[in-house]
């Protein structure tokens, strides 16, 4: 099969990365996807001795307009479904230049048309609603980018170097790149 557009590679790379990560992380059990509309997924990346792992569920657009309607602007939202999306850092990192200590966090967002706030919460083992007030470890303002349509929400690493990588949150045509670096 020959791909005509490079944007078609992003979903393919995401599927390959999630499949490889599942095989490589036998100890990190995902819940069964049986009977769920939003399938569970896990993605991870090594940065020197550090490992970054994201576990989440993948809601599907199903023809809906996502940001500004299904996910309202200006309201706190967990990018996933079922359990809150979780990120685990084995070592201290910087996220978009801001320090984030090693540990487990849930990821939250306040989407906007031109700017988002991303929140890393110390309350990591929680459901995707309600937002755990008072547990913020880090808040970042980030700018969304436009990309090719991604039917199911996904996290992936399109760039990884020895001590840095970019983690992307991507759903519909919206992409949120997060530069990560080992501290």
Secondary structure in CASP SS format (residue, H / E / C, confidence):
PFRMAT SS
TARGET T0000
AUTHOR 0000-0000-0000
METHOD secondary structure of the structure
MODEL  1
X C 1.00
X C 1.00
X C 1.00
X C 1.00
X C 1.00
X C 1.00
X C 1.00
X H 1.00
X H 1.00
X H 1.00
X H 1.00
X H 1.00
X H 1.00
X H 1.00
X H 1.00
X H 1.00
X H 1.00
X H 1.00
X H 1.00
X H 1.00
X H 1.00
X H 1.00
X H 1.00
X H 1.00
X C 1.00
X C 1.00
X C 1.00
X C 1.00
X C 1.00
X C 1.00
X C 1.00
X C 1.00
X C 1.00
X C 1.00
X C 1.00
X C 1.00
X C 1.00
X C 1.00
X E 1.00
X E 1.00
X E 1.00
X E 1.00
X E 1.00
X E 1.00
X E 1.00
X E 1.00
X E 1.00
X C 1.00
X C 1.00
X E 1.00
X E 1.00
X E 1.00
X E 1.00
X E 1.00
X E 1.00
X E 1.00
X E 1.00
X E 1.00
X C 1.00
X E 1.00
X C 1.00
X C 1.00
X C 1.00
X C 1.00
X C 1.00
X C 1.00
X E 1.00
X C 1.00
X C 1.00
X C 1.00
X E 1.00
X C 1.00
X C 1.00
X C 1.00
X C 1.00
X E 1.00
X E 1.00
X C 1.00
X C 1.00
X C 1.00
X C 1.00
X C 1.00
X E 1.00
X C 1.00
X C 1.00
X E 1.00
X E 1.00
X E 1.00
X E 1.00
X C 1.00
X C 1.00
X C 1.00
X E 1.00
X E 1.00
X E 1.00
X C 1.00
X C 1.00
X E 1.00
X E 1.00
X E 1.00
X C 1.00
X C 1.00
X E 1.00
X E 1.00
X E 1.00
X E 1.00
X E 1.00
X E 1.00
X E 1.00
X E 1.00
X C 1.00
X C 1.00
X C 1.00
X C 1.00
X C 1.00
X E 1.00
X E 1.00
X E 1.00
X E 1.00
X E 1.00
X E 1.00
X C 1.00
X C 1.00
X C 1.00
X C 1.00
X C 1.00
X E 1.00
X C 1.00
X C 1.00
X C 1.00
X C 1.00
X C 1.00
X C 1.00
X C 1.00
X C 1.00
X E 1.00
X E 1.00
X E 1.00
X E 1.00
X E 1.00
X E 1.00
X E 1.00
X C 1.00
X C 1.00
X E 1.00
X E 1.00
X E 1.00
X E 1.00
X E 1.00
X E 1.00
X E 1.00
X E 1.00
X E 1.00
X E 1.00
X E 1.00
X E 1.00
X E 1.00
X E 1.00
X E 1.00
X E 1.00
X C 1.00
X C 1.00
X C 1.00
X E 1.00
X E 1.00
X E 1.00
X E 1.00
X E 1.00
X E 1.00
X E 1.00
X E 1.00
X E 1.00
X E 1.00
X E 1.00
X E 1.00
X E 1.00
X E 1.00
X E 1.00
X E 1.00
X E 1.00
X E 1.00
X E 1.00
X C 1.00
END
